[in-house]
Amino acid sequence: MKKGEGTVGVGDAVRVVDPLGFFHEIERGERLIQRYDLHRGAQIARLDHFNICTPDIPAAYAHYKSLGFGCSETIEGDEHELYAAWMYRKQTVHDVAFTGGAGPRLHHLGVATHESHQVLRTADIFGALHEEKHIERGPGRHGVSNAFYVYLRDPDGHRVEIYTSDYYTGDPDHETYRWNVHDDRRRDFWGNAVIESWYKEATPVLDLDGRQQPVSSSVLDESAVQVGADGLG
């Protein structure tokens, strides 16, 4: 495990980037992809991505670019100011996404299923168990990433996305797709409303010594751009 800190410049400002941890080996587990007798619930295939609320999207973008991450999609203002960025190392839409907001905080953990009906099955199971209160948002289809999704909250309030149907980003000339912040399809391709808790609530994070990181306010707040179905207030 290696730990390190770096700095990146944004205009005339320089800020410290939080430490990162990397690993180069892991114990191998049993291959379970065809152990259908063991598959239950959403039939999760893998851990897919993390979504992080950060007050400085350009700094996060520049730092992860310097680590070799690509950028599949962004949400931008009319002057190309960054509201959010989806960045990847594997050949999918994202391994980490940065959403403008008070942070650093964990917005959600994304886990992938193979097919969209498994997302719907997840919602049906929660309904059948009378636990529908844990379904925060969806099912729906994102504009960004094209993914079919449902967002759940665990008993401690942490957010998990059950996710499928994004796309391949492995072409060497893959171009970043740029959504305008005024396009109400960016968060939900069908125009369904994005609820306030999804924009405002997230989980505080700890530093490498287990201490809660202080939260800084964001300059850009996507939820303040009230368009289409996003009429919050």
N, C-alpha and C positions, 0 to 999 in steps of 0.2 A: 504494500500500500504506500503510495506516495502522496504527500500533502504539499501544497504550495500556495502562495499568494501572488497576485500580479496587479498591475494598474493599467488602466486604459484612459485615453484622453477623449473627452467629448467637448468640442469647441475649445474654450480656454480652461475648462475644468478638468481635474483629474480626481478620480475616486478609487478607493481600494476595492478590489473584487474579492468576494468571500472565498475562503479556501475550498478547494475541490479535492475529492478523493478518487483515485483510479485503481483498478485491479487488473492483473494480467493472467490470472489463472483461477480456476474454480473446480470444485469436485463435480464429477459427472454424475447425473442422476439417471434413473431408468427412463427409457423412451416411452412416453405414455400417449403419443398422438393417436394411436389406434386401440387404446384400452378403453373402448366405448362402454364396457361394463362398469368402469369407474367414473365416467363422466356424469356430473350432476349439475343442476342449476343452470347457470349461464354457460357452462362448458368452456371455461377460460382456457385459452391456448398459450398466452404468454403475457408477461409484463410489457407494455408498449411504450408508455411515455409518462413524463411528469409535466404538469403545468404550474408555473411559478408566477405569483404576483410580484412585480418589481417596480419601484418608483422611477427607474431609469432604463427604459428599453434600449436606447442607443448604446449605452455602456454594456449591457448584457449581450446585445447583438455583436458588438465589436469584439468582446472577449471570447465568445464562443466561435466566432469566425476565425479568430487567431488560433484556436484549438483544432481547426479543420472541419468544423460543422458547416453544412450547407443550409440554405434557407429555402423552404418550399413555398411558403405563403406569408403575407403580411396583411395587417390592417393599417391603413395610412390616412392621414388627413389630406386636405386639398393642397397643402404645401409639402406633402410627402413626409410629414412628421409621423414617427412610428408610434402607434397605439398598441401593437402586438406583433409578435414574430414567431413563426414555427420553424424549428431548426432540427437537423437530423445528421446522424452518422450512419445508421443502417439505412437501407434503401426503401424506407417508407416515409410518410409525410413528416413525422417528427419523433425525436427522442426526448426533446425538451421544448416547451413553448413558454414564451414570456408574455404576460398580459399586464398592461399598465394598471397600476393600483398601489395602494399602500403596501409596503413590503420591506424585507423579504418575507413572504408567506407562501405556503403550499396551497395552491388552488385545488388541484385534484391529482390523483393517481389514475392513469388510464390503463386498463387491461383489455386485451383483444380477444374476441371470439372469431370463429371462421365465417359465420353467416349471420345475416340480419335476423332470421327467425329466432336465433338464440338470444338476441337483445329483447325481442318481444316476449319470449318465454320467461326471461328474468322478471319483466313487469307483471306477467300473469302469476308467477309464483308469489311475488310480494302481495298481490291482490288476494290470492287464495289463502294466504296466511294472515290476512287482515293486518298487514304491515305496510300498507300503501303510503303511510306517513313518511316512510324512508325514501320514497321516490321524490326527488326534488324537481327534476326537469326531464321532459321527454316521455316516451321515445320520440325521436325526430331525426332529421338529417341536417348536418352542418353544411353551410356554404363553404367556409374554410375547411379544407381537407376532404370534403364530400362524405365524411364518415356518418354512419348510422349509429345513434347513441341513445343511452339513458344514463342519467346521473342519479346516484344513490347517496344517502348520508348514513354513515354507520352510527351506532349508539352514542359514540363520543362526538359526533358532529363532523367527522372527517368525510370528505367527498371522494367518491369513486366513480369513474366513468366506465361503463361497459360499452365497447367500441368495436366497430368493424367497417369494412368497405372503403378504406382509404386507398391510395394508389402508389404506384412504383415511381421512385425518384432517382433511380440509378443511372439514367442516361447522363453522359458527361456534360451535355449542353442543356441540362434541365434548367428552365428559367423560373425565377420567383414569380408567383402569381400575386398580384397586388390588389387587395380589396379596398375600396373607399369606405371610410368610417360611416358615411351616410347611406350605404347600401344595406337595407334591413335584412338581406338574405345572408349576410356574412356569418352570423351566429346561428341562424336557422334558415335553411334553404326554402322552407315552406312558409316563412314569414310568421311563425309562431312567436309569441312574446317571450322575451328573456326576463325572468323574474329577478327582483331586486337582490335576493339573497345570493344568487349566482354571481352577480357582480360585486357584492359588498363583503361577503363572508369567506374567510379562508383560515387556514391553520398556521399559527406561529411556528417558526423553525428554530432549532437549536444550533449552536456553534459546535466545534469539534470537542469542546470541553463540557458539553451538555447544558450550557447556559442559553436562555432564550435570547434570540437576536432582537435588538431594538427595531421597531418598525418606523420607517420614514414615509411621509406623504408623497404622493405622486404628482408630477406636474400635469400630466395628461390623464384624464379620467374618461374612459370610453362610455361609461354609463351616463355621462352628462350630455352625450350626443343623442338626443331623443328623436329618433326617426322611426317611421313605420310602426312595427309591433313593439319597439323598445320604449314606449311611452311611460317611463317610470316617473313617479312623483307622488 
